[in-house]
Amino acid sequence: MTKISLILSLVLSFNPGLVNSQTFDIVIKDGHVIDPKNNIDEIMDVAISNGKIARVAKSIDSANAGLVIHARDMYITPGLIDIHSHNFYGNHPDQSVMDGMEAVVPDGFTFRSGVTTVVDAGSSGWRSFFLFKERIIDRSQTRVLAFLNIVGAGMRGDPYEQNVNDMDPKLSALTAKAYKNIIVGFKVAHYQGHEWLPVDRAVEAGTMAGSIPVMVDFGVSIPPLSLEELLMKHLRPGDILTHCFAQFASRESIVDLKTNKLKNFIADAAKKGIVFDVGHGASSFMFSQANPAIKNGFYPNTISTDLHTGSMNSAMKDMLTTMSKFVAMGMDLKSVIAASTWNPAKVIRHEELGTLSIGSDADVAVLNIRKGKFGLFDYTGVKIVATKKIECEMTIRGGKIVYDLNGMAYPEASRKGK
């Protein structure tokens, strides 16, 4: 329990009349609240005032509420955090996701999936971050944070991403320190060489910027570099292996395909504090890796999309489809929610997010689990048939309803004739 929660509880215990007289902007009633930070997993009400979470309790009096949302048979969670997304949209078709047309403007694709915070995964570097901030970050309702690419130009495609002379730890760290409320770490991606220079320079930048994490999109080299060496010798505790369930000829995988078991060093890396992130993407998630890992009790620390036009129109679709895959593979719902809210908040060191703690920003997702028959597939064409799929009914960002699938916030129109 936070200090604010404790103080409020004590005040209310000595002044029970305050509960009934208190007014709220929104009260969400009778939903199943899952708030991993506060270990809540039961039917409760959530009250919002002035853009903040005001109360989480059973049977909150909503008589004076400005709006009451009835969420029976639904789940109320913190707003989802997509820790791997690409949002630096621009009109340059030859620039990949750096001011390019493969990136997506966040607001059109976040709220409908219950996502209130995205972390752009290295689309910009120190040279291009300022344009990204001005064009996208400052103009989005979605909270947009960023991993800064160790390549100064950002994720512009080749040959730019192979330019080791543009991998400047000092200038990258200075940019991160200047925008420490937005830049949460550094990103390494797509390097085709066989040396560790990009990783080592990103780690150097992370250390210089205050020991912030490095996210690594590992492996486009043939023959592949050693994954064990990456995790155990080059990365620090808190650094992130994204695309952790990928399987390519150009990168070593975490599951041994001959035994269907996790390789021994993966447990050592997890114990060390390496973060394993899904980063589904267009071609970076395979059931041949994820399914045996889940069956062996290995859950990803964070679930994310690698959202861009290629992934959202292929197997990935969106955050909730990605989460539904893990439910279908046997990961319990509470763990899936934790990997999509509180866990990423801790990884990026923004622990004010991913929670319904009293006093926190009122970022809330109201989710429904639809029952039926659903085909969930990976890029290789392997499909599993699921009986449940997570859908978003409503998203609240900073206390304001920004998505309402079925008009839960509106009264039903009268069907009577005049």
C-alpha positions as CSV (number, residue, x, y, z in Angstrom):
1,M,0.0,0.0,0.0
2,T,1.3,3.4,-0.9
3,K,1.7,6.2,1.7
4,I,-1.2,8.1,0.0
5,S,-3.4,5.0,0.2
6,L,-2.6,4.4,3.8
7,I,-3.3,8.0,4.8
8,L,-6.6,8.0,2.9
9,S,-7.6,4.7,4.5
10,L,-6.9,6.1,8.0
11,V,-8.8,9.3,7.3
12,L,-11.8,7.4,6.1
13,S,-11.7,5.0,9.0
14,F,-12.1,7.8,11.5
15,N,-14.5,9.8,9.3
16,P,-16.8,7.3,7.6
17,G,-19.2,10.0,6.6
18,L,-16.6,11.3,4.1
19,V,-17.1,8.1,2.0
20,N,-20.7,8.8,1.4
21,S,-20.3,12.5,0.8
22,Q,-17.4,12.2,-1.5
23,T,-18.0,13.1,-5.2
24,F,-16.2,11.4,-8.1
25,D,-15.9,12.2,-11.7
26,I,-16.2,8.5,-12.7
27,V,-17.0,5.3,-10.8
28,I,-16.5,2.0,-12.5
29,K,-18.7,-0.5,-10.7
30,D,-18.6,-4.3,-10.2
31,G,-15.6,-5.1,-12.4
32,H,-12.9,-7.7,-11.6
33,V,-9.9,-5.5,-10.8
34,I,-6.5,-6.9,-11.5
35,D,-3.8,-4.6,-10.2
36,P,-0.6,-6.6,-9.9
37,K,1.4,-3.9,-8.1
38,N,-1.1,-3.8,-5.2
39,N,-1.9,-7.6,-5.4
40,I,-5.6,-7.0,-6.2
41,D,-7.4,-9.7,-8.0
42,E,-11.1,-9.5,-7.1
43,I,-14.4,-7.7,-7.8
44,M,-14.1,-4.1,-6.7
45,D,-15.1,-0.6,-7.7
46,V,-12.7,2.1,-9.0
47,A,-13.3,5.8,-8.5
48,I,-11.6,8.6,-10.4
49,S,-11.4,12.3,-9.6
50,N,-9.4,15.1,-11.2
51,G,-7.6,12.7,-13.5
52,K,-6.3,10.5,-10.6
53,I,-7.3,7.2,-9.1
54,A,-9.3,8.3,-6.0
55,R,-10.5,5.0,-4.5
56,V,-10.4,1.2,-5.1
57,A,-12.8,-0.6,-2.9
58,K,-15.8,-2.7,-2.6
59,S,-19.2,-0.9,-3.0
60,I,-18.1,2.7,-3.6
61,D,-21.1,5.0,-3.2
62,S,-21.6,6.4,-6.7
63,A,-24.7,8.5,-5.9
64,N,-22.7,11.7,-6.4
65,A,-20.6,10.5,-9.3
66,G,-20.5,12.4,-12.5
67,L,-20.6,9.2,-14.5
68,V,-21.1,5.5,-13.5
69,I,-19.7,2.7,-15.7
70,H,-21.2,-0.7,-15.0
71,A,-18.5,-3.3,-15.7
72,R,-20.0,-6.5,-14.4
73,D,-18.3,-9.6,-15.9
74,M,-15.5,-7.4,-17.2
75,Y,-11.9,-6.8,-16.0
76,I,-10.5,-3.5,-14.8
77,T,-6.8,-3.1,-15.1
78,P,-4.2,-0.3,-15.2
79,G,-3.8,1.1,-18.7
80,L,-1.6,-1.2,-20.7
81,I,2.1,-0.4,-21.4
82,D,3.5,-1.5,-24.8
83,I,7.2,-1.4,-24.2
84,H,8.1,-2.0,-27.9
85,S,6.4,0.1,-30.5
86,H,7.3,2.3,-33.5
87,N,5.6,5.6,-33.6
88,F,7.9,8.0,-35.5
89,Y,5.6,8.4,-38.4
90,G,6.6,10.5,-41.4
91,N,6.2,10.9,-45.1
92,H,9.5,9.3,-46.2
93,P,8.8,5.9,-47.7
94,D,12.5,5.0,-47.8
95,Q,13.2,5.7,-44.1
96,S,11.7,2.6,-42.4
97,V,10.3,3.7,-39.0
98,M,12.5,6.8,-38.6
99,D,10.2,9.6,-39.9
100,G,8.9,6.9,-42.2
101,M,5.7,5.4,-43.4
102,E,6.1,2.0,-41.7
103,A,5.7,3.6,-38.3
104,V,2.2,4.4,-36.9
105,V,0.7,7.4,-35.1
106,P,0.0,6.1,-31.7
107,D,-3.5,7.4,-30.8
108,G,-5.1,5.6,-33.7
109,F,-3.9,2.2,-32.5
110,T,-3.3,2.4,-28.8
111,F,-6.6,3.2,-27.0
112,R,-8.7,0.6,-28.9
113,S,-6.4,-2.0,-27.3
114,G,-6.4,-0.6,-23.8
115,V,-2.9,0.8,-24.2
116,T,-2.2,4.2,-22.6
117,T,1.6,4.2,-22.7
118,V,3.9,3.2,-25.5
119,V,7.7,3.1,-25.5
120,D,9.1,3.7,-29.0
121,A,11.9,1.2,-29.5
122,G,14.7,3.1,-31.1
123,S,13.0,4.7,-34.1
124,S,15.0,7.8,-33.3
125,G,18.6,8.4,-32.4
126,W,20.1,11.5,-30.8
127,R,20.1,13.3,-34.2
128,S,16.4,12.7,-35.0
129,F,14.9,12.6,-31.5
130,F,14.0,16.3,-31.5
131,L,11.8,15.9,-34.6
132,F,10.2,12.9,-33.1
133,K,9.4,14.7,-29.9
134,E,8.0,17.8,-31.7
135,R,5.9,15.8,-34.2
136,I,4.6,12.8,-32.3
137,I,5.5,12.8,-28.6
138,D,4.2,16.4,-27.8
139,R,1.1,16.0,-29.9
140,S,-0.2,12.6,-28.7
141,Q,-2.8,11.8,-26.1
142,T,-1.1,8.5,-25.6
143,R,1.9,8.8,-23.3
144,V,4.9,8.3,-25.6
145,L,8.3,7.4,-24.0
146,A,11.3,6.3,-26.0
147,F,14.4,4.0,-26.2
148,L,17.0,6.1,-28.1
149,N,18.8,4.2,-30.8
150,I,22.5,4.0,-30.4
151,V,22.7,5.0,-34.1
152,G,22.4,8.8,-34.2
153,A,20.2,8.7,-37.2
154,G,17.8,6.2,-35.7
155,M,16.1,3.3,-37.4
156,R,16.4,4.6,-40.9
157,G,17.3,1.4,-42.6
158,D,20.6,0.4,-44.3
159,P,23.3,1.6,-44.8
160,Y,22.6,4.0,-41.9
161,E,22.1,1.4,-39.2
162,Q,25.4,-0.2,-40.0
163,N,27.4,3.0,-39.5
164,V,29.5,2.4,-36.4
165,N,30.8,6.0,-36.7
166,D,27.3,7.2,-35.9
167,M,27.1,5.2,-32.7
168,D,28.2,7.9,-30.2
169,P,27.7,7.0,-26.5
170,K,28.4,10.5,-25.2
171,L,26.0,12.4,-27.4
172,S,23.4,9.7,-26.9
173,A,23.8,9.9,-23.1
174,L,23.6,13.7,-23.1
175,T,20.4,13.6,-25.1
176,A,18.9,11.0,-22.7
177,K,19.9,13.1,-19.7
178,A,18.4,16.2,-21.2
179,Y,15.0,14.4,-21.7
180,K,15.2,12.0,-18.8
181,N,11.4,12.1,-18.3
182,I,10.9,10.7,-21.9
183,I,13.9,8.7,-22.8
184,V,14.0,5.5,-20.7
185,G,17.0,3.7,-22.3
186,F,18.8,2.8,-25.5
187,K,18.2,0.4,-28.3
188,V,20.5,-1.8,-30.5
189,A,19.0,-3.3,-33.6
190,H,19.7,-4.7,-37.0
191,Y,23.5,-4.7,-36.9
192,Q,25.0,-7.2,-39.3
193,G,28.6,-7.3,-38.1
194,H,30.2,-9.9,-35.9
195,E,31.6,-7.6,-33.3
196,W,30.0,-6.4,-30.1
197,L,30.7,-2.7,-30.6
198,P,27.0,-1.5,-31.0
199,V,26.0,-3.4,-27.8
200,D,29.0,-2.2,-25.8
201,R,28.5,1.4,-26.9
202,A,24.8,1.3,-26.0
203,V,25.7,-0.1,-22.6
204,E,28.3,2.6,-22.2
205,A,25.6,5.2,-23.0
206,G,23.2,3.6,-20.6
207,T,25.8,3.8,-17.8
208,M,26.7,7.4,-18.6
209,A,23.0,8.4,-18.6
210,G,22.4,7.1,-15.1
211,S,22.4,3.3,-15.5
212,I,19.3,3.2,-17.7
213,P,18.5,0.0,-19.6
214,V,19.5,-1.2,-23.0
215,M,17.1,-3.1,-25.3
216,V,18.7,-5.4,-27.8
217,D,17.1,-6.7,-31.0
218,F,19.7,-9.4,-31.3
219,G,21.0,-11.1,-34.3
220,V,21.1,-10.6,-38.1
221,S,24.5,-12.1,-38.5
222,I,25.3,-15.4,-40.2
223,P,26.7,-17.3,-38.5
224,P,24.9,-16.0,-35.5
225,L,26.7,-14.5,-32.5
226,S,26.5,-16.2,-29.1
227,L,23.3,-15.4,-27.2
228,E,24.9,-16.7,-24.0
229,E,27.8,-14.3,-24.5
230,L,25.4,-11.4,-25.1
231,L,23.4,-12.1,-22.0
232,M,26.1,-13.1,-19.6
233,K,29.1,-10.9,-20.6
234,H,27.8,-7.8,-22.4
235,L,24.5,-6.9,-20.9
236,R,23.8,-5.7,-17.3
237,P,21.0,-6.6,-14.9
238,G,17.9,-4.8,-16.1
239,D,18.9,-4.8,-19.8
240,I,16.4,-6.3,-22.2
241,L,16.4,-9.0,-24.8
242,T,13.5,-8.2,-27.1
243,H,12.0,-10.7,-29.7
244,C,12.8,-13.3,-27.1
245,F,10.6,-15.9,-28.9
246,A,12.1,-15.4,-32.3
247,Q,13.7,-18.1,-34.3
248,F,16.0,-17.3,-37.2
249,A,19.1,-18.7,-38.9
250,S,20.8,-15.4,-38.1
251,R,20.2,-15.5,-34.3
252,E,20.5,-18.1,-31.6
253,S,17.1,-19.0,-30.0
254,I,16.3,-19.5,-26.4
255,V,14.7,-23.0,-26.8
256,D,16.7,-25.9,-28.1
257,L,14.6,-27.3,-31.0
258,K,16.0,-30.8,-30.5
259,T,14.9,-31.1,-26.9
260,N,12.1,-28.5,-26.8
261,K,13.8,-27.3,-23.6
262,L,15.1,-23.9,-22.6
263,K,18.9,-23.7,-23.0
264,N,20.6,-23.8,-19.6
265,F,22.0,-20.3,-19.7
266,I,18.6,-18.8,-20.0
267,A,17.8,-19.5,-16.4
268,D,21.2,-18.0,-15.5
269,A,20.4,-14.9,-17.4
270,A,17.0,-14.5,-15.8
271,K,18.6,-15.0,-12.4
272,K,21.1,-12.3,-13.3
273,G,18.3,-9.9,-14.0
274,I,18.1,-9.9,-17.8
275,V,14.6,-8.9,-19.0
276,F,12.9,-11.1,-21.6
277,D,10.5,-9.1,-23.8
278,V,8.1,-10.5,-26.4
279,G,8.4,-7.8,-29.1
280,H,6.1,-9.9,-31.4
281,G,6.6,-8.0,-34.6
282,A,5.9,-9.2,-38.1
283,S,8.3,-12.1,-38.0
284,S,9.8,-12.2,-34.5
285,F,7.5,-14.5,-32.6
286,M,7.2,-18.3,-33.2
287,F,5.1,-20.8,-31.3
288,S,8.0,-23.2,-31.7
289,Q,9.8,-21.0,-29.2
290,A,7.0,-19.6,-27.1
291,N,4.9,-22.7,-26.5
292,P,7.6,-25.0,-25.1
293,A,8.9,-22.1,-23.0
294,I,5.5,-21.4,-21.4
295,K,4.9,-25.2,-20.9
296,N,8.3,-25.2,-19.1
297,G,7.1,-22.4,-16.8
298,F,9.2,-19.7,-18.5
299,Y,7.1,-16.5,-18.8
300,P,8.3,-13.3,-20.5
301,N,8.8,-10.4,-18.2
302,T,7.1,-8.0,-20.6
303,I,4.6,-8.5,-23.4
304,S,4.9,-6.1,-26.3
305,T,3.9,-5.7,-29.9
306,D,6.7,-4.2,-32.0
307,L,3.9,-2.3,-33.5
308,H,4.3,-1.0,-37.1
309,T,2.4,-1.4,-40.3
310,G,4.0,-4.7,-41.2
311,S,3.2,-6.4,-37.8
312,M,-0.3,-5.1,-37.3
313,N,-1.4,-6.4,-40.7
314,S,0.2,-9.8,-40.2
315,A,0.2,-12.3,-37.3
316,M,0.6,-9.8,-34.5
317,K,-2.5,-7.6,-35.0
318,D,-2.4,-5.6,-31.7
319,M,-1.5,-5.8,-28.0
320,L,-4.6,-7.7,-26.9
321,T,-4.2,-10.3,-29.6
322,T,-0.6,-10.8,-28.4
323,M,-1.8,-11.1,-24.8
324,S,-4.5,-13.6,-25.9
325,K,-1.8,-15.9,-27.4
326,F,-0.1,-16.2,-24.0
327,V,-3.4,-16.9,-22.3
328,A,-4.1,-19.6,-24.9
329,M,-0.6,-21.1,-24.3
330,G,-1.4,-21.5,-20.6
331,M,-0.1,-18.3,-19.0
332,D,-2.6,-17.2,-16.3
333,L,-4.5,-14.0,-16.8
334,K,-3.0,-12.2,-13.8
335,S,0.5,-12.9,-15.1
336,V,-0.4,-11.7,-18.5
337,I,-1.8,-8.4,-17.1
338,A,1.3,-8.0,-14.9
339,A,3.6,-8.4,-18.0
340,S,1.5,-5.7,-19.8
341,T,1.3,-3.2,-16.9
342,W,3.4,-3.3,-13.7
343,N,6.3,-5.3,-15.1
344,P,7.1,-2.9,-18.0
345,A,6.6,0.1,-15.6
346,K,9.4,-1.3,-13.4
347,V,11.6,-2.2,-16.4
348,I,11.5,1.4,-17.7
349,R,11.7,2.8,-14.2
350,H,8.4,4.6,-14.3
351,E,6.8,3.0,-11.3
352,E,4.1,5.7,-11.2
353,L,2.6,3.9,-14.2
354,G,1.0,0.4,-14.6
355,T,-1.0,0.6,-11.4
356,L,-4.3,1.7,-9.9
357,S,-2.7,3.0,-6.7
358,I,-4.6,6.0,-5.2
359,G,-3.1,9.2,-6.5
360,S,-1.7,7.7,-9.7
361,D,-2.8,9.0,-13.1
362,A,-6.2,7.5,-14.0
363,D,-5.0,5.3,-16.9
364,V,-7.5,2.4,-16.9
365,A,-8.4,-0.4,-19.3
366,V,-11.8,-2.1,-19.1
367,L,-11.4,-5.5,-20.8
368,N,-13.8,-8.2,-21.8
369,I,-12.9,-11.8,-22.5
370,R,-14.9,-13.0,-25.5
371,K,-15.6,-16.8,-25.7
372,G,-15.7,-18.5,-29.0
373,K,-13.2,-20.1,-31.5
374,F,-10.3,-17.9,-32.5
375,G,-7.3,-18.7,-34.7
376,L,-4.1,-17.2,-33.4
377,F,-1.1,-17.7,-35.6
378,D,2.6,-16.8,-36.1
379,Y,4.4,-15.6,-39.2
380,T,5.4,-19.2,-40.2
381,G,1.7,-20.1,-40.5
382,V,1.5,-22.2,-37.3
383,K,-1.9,-21.7,-35.7
384,I,-3.4,-22.5,-32.4
385,V,-7.1,-22.4,-31.8
386,A,-8.1,-20.4,-28.7
387,T,-11.5,-20.4,-26.9
388,K,-10.9,-17.0,-25.3
389,K,-9.8,-13.6,-26.7
390,I,-9.2,-10.4,-24.8
391,E,-11.1,-7.3,-26.1
392,C,-11.1,-3.7,-24.9
393,E,-14.4,-2.2,-23.9
394,M,-13.2,1.1,-22.7
395,T,-9.9,3.0,-22.2
396,I,-9.4,5.9,-19.8
397,R,-6.3,8.1,-20.1
398,G,-5.7,10.6,-17.4
399,G,-9.3,10.4,-16.2
400,K,-10.8,11.0,-19.6
401,I,-12.6,8.4,-21.7
402,V,-10.6,8.1,-24.9
403,Y,-12.2,4.8,-26.3
404,D,-15.6,3.3,-25.7
405,L,-16.4,0.3,-27.9
406,N,-20.0,-0.2,-27.1
407,G,-21.0,3.2,-25.7
408,M,-20.9,2.2,-22.0
409,A,-20.7,5.9,-21.0
410,Y,-23.8,6.8,-22.9
411,P,-27.5,6.4,-22.0
412,E,-29.6,4.2,-24.3
413,A,-31.6,6.1,-26.8
414,S,-35.3,6.1,-26.5
415,R,-37.1,4.0,-29.1
416,K,-40.5,5.5,-28.5
417,G,-42.1,7.4,-31.3
418,K,-43.3,11.0,-30.9
